[in-house]
Amino acid sequence: MSFRRERILRPYSERKFAMKLLVIGLGSMGRRRIGLLLNHFDGITVCGADIREERRAQAQALFGIPVYADASTAAEREKPYAALICTPPAGHSAVILDCVKKGLHIFSEINLLSDRYEEILQAAKEHRVKLFLSSTLLYRGEIEKIRDCVLEQPERVNYRYHVGQYLPDWHPWENYRDFFVSDPRTSACREIFAIELPWILHTFGKIRRLTVFKDHLSSLELGYPDNYFVVLEHRNGNKGIWIVDVVSRKAERNLLVYSEKLHLTWDGTPDSLYRYNIEEKRTEKIETCSSVLRDEKYAETITENAYLKELRVFVDKITDGKNRERYTFEEDRKTLRLIDRIEGTGP
């Protein structure tokens, strides 16, 4: 069922709530989070903040929520319990720190820069604020199954993984030069690394060494390489070839994992995970979820289920103290240092 068709909201004034959340940044990710919160959670209300007038107007028209030009005004008037940081990643740290000092629990979209992490962690401790960092793929059913298959067998594995999509197709409603991927510090390839590396490390293990090949393959006006071939050797002996690009005209997420006793393939969609049955010599589909939430704005490899699952984990963490999060700021700091190595900017 389409996520867009599933959206059925009662008027804002007719809904009763127990907890209010502030979504800062009303672009595509902010609107995605708002839609999921309003459609799938009881007892939650949402307000929003964005410096861009057109985004405020769009969010208000779609969801009927209160919107503000700045987060401080929203926090003062609406008294939210927590904030979801959905702004461009280069400015995350300042927004997070401001919210932490206001006593707001934090849900942050992926951070592509680790500046001020120590300050954020210390401030959260001082203000008794809980931090939650998004790592959506760790909550996907297919990734959970892949990880189980890899970890349950003792042999080393090899893998080949390609993740690519043509950059102008990422946000077809705006020019790729006009959002954060135009900045080499928060480049499109860096975002793919930050999205994918957490599950790769959780599944195949920490990195012993890596080799990188990178260059420009397209005519896109970018101040950074548009494709990477990364050869990874993990400390436990697993090895992988990882291709990351913003050149592929068809959106690709294509994985092969194999060893003497395991053969897995996945094409990035919930219904494309297969395992070869060695004894019976036939390929078998692995079921990962009973129903799929999808937003037709995005490629078929992107589903809403994992975005919803991690929001539920976040809400559990800040309401009843249940901590089922799968990725932390401390882990992310190490991941971002590894990305610096891949890009050639770190030790």
Secondary structure as UniProt FT lines:
FT   HELIX           3..6
FT   HELIX           12..14
FT   STRAND          17..24
FT   HELIX           28..40
FT   STRAND          43..49
FT   HELIX           53..63
FT   STRAND          67..68
FT   HELIX           71..78
FT   STRAND          82..85
FT   HELIX           89..91
FT   HELIX           92..101
FT   TURN            102..103
FT   STRAND          105..108
FT   TURN            115..116
FT   HELIX           117..126
FT   TURN            127..128
FT   STRAND          131..133
FT   HELIX           136..139
FT   HELIX           141..151
FT   STRAND          158..164
FT   HELIX           167..169
FT   TURN            172..173
FT   HELIX           176..178
FT   HELIX           180..182
FT   HELIX           184..186
FT   HELIX           188..204
FT   STRAND          207..215
FT   STRAND          227..234
FT   TURN            235..236
FT   STRAND          239..245
FT   STRAND          252..258
FT   STRAND          263..266
FT   TURN            270..271
FT   STRAND          273..277
FT   TURN            278..281
FT   STRAND          282..285
FT   TURN            296..297
FT   TURN            300..301
FT   HELIX           305..319
FT   HELIX           329..343
//
